Amino acid sequence: MTHEPEHGPAPHEHDDDSPRSDLTAMLPILDTAPEGTRVVPRHKSGGPQVIKLRPVQQEDGGYKSVYAELTRPTPASIFRGVVRGTGEVLITMGLVVLFFAAYEIWGKTAEINGHQDTLTQQLDKEWNQPVAPTTAPPASPGATPSKAPAAYPGSALARLYVQKMRKDPWVVVEGVKPADIEFAPGHYPQSAKPGAVGNFAVAGHRAPGIWWDMDKVGAGDIVVVETKDTWYVYRVYQNRIVKPNAIEVVAPVPSKPGEQPKKAVLTLTTCNPKLDNYERMIVHAELTRTQPKTAGRPAELA
Amino acid sequence: MYAWIWRKLPFGVPGKLAGSLLLLAGIAALLWWVVFPAVDPLLPMNDGQITE
């Protein structure tokens, strides 16, 4: 306590305090700059210098901001503003389009999968219901026993496995109107029922999540259709590209409209090329065998 | 445009950053869940069916 004033820090403190504050207090700031142009340093170390905003009197008696000369719009500044604004708008539009492309790939797939889950539940529920009401009056032997109570557009119809494209099946709905096939492949209403003699024709989007990889399906590949009580195993015999109006591919005998069908075939139609629609990709398959659901899952399925 | 938005956003730099992120997220959500699903069916590549 008693030693400290004599040694160490005490003289330093004294040096730090008094002379500097005295210096700043005593030295006046010399203001030799003309009116309106004085520069006030923001920091002692220099750095950006800011002119204080204030009005400056003009020769004609009016007032103007100190910054008037710098901020007044000129033809050049207006031009720069227009160019900058246009550039920003164009870049923004480009980003929005890129974002839309991302939506088409990931957002759409998620949406399709969500709807497919709903349809799967719907189908399971329907198939697990007792069949009593529809099959109870099979009195007339001539009438074909229609299993489903007349599928309405958009209702789930069957499950379709094309494992060359995807391991999981798709739920096929009734109808090929844009609203029907937005999230699921759709059955052409005029075409045959699954497994029946004739052409079971199905349309689907060339979207990731539906039939994006249709080009990988070729002759020999297996397509399986699962209905309430039967598995139908088809073998692909052709993959070809046609014009969008080639309705003969969905005729009961593909490419031979008007002919009486003898075989059960399956036709898948989708857009070609990817992300465009000036052609259609068609896959034809032929029924090779059927298997009741009670006999378990067909060996062809992985 | 962006400079103007930046100037209009309140609460200093942190507020401006938070505001920009909020604006960006809002616009992205609006596009992803409202605009894009509405625009998508109008695209030509959605017709997979064969028609006359």
Interface residues (C-beta under 8 A of the other chain):
Chain A: G85 E88 V89 T92 V96 F99 F100 Y103 E104 G107 K108 E111 V176 P178 I181 E182 G186 Y188 A203 G204 H205 R206 A207 I210 W211 V242 P244 N245 A246 I247 V249 V250 T269 T270 C271 K274 L275 D276 N277 R280
Chain B: M1 Y2 A28 L31 W32 F36 P37 V39 D40 P41 P44 M45 N46 D47 G48 Q49 I50 T51 E52
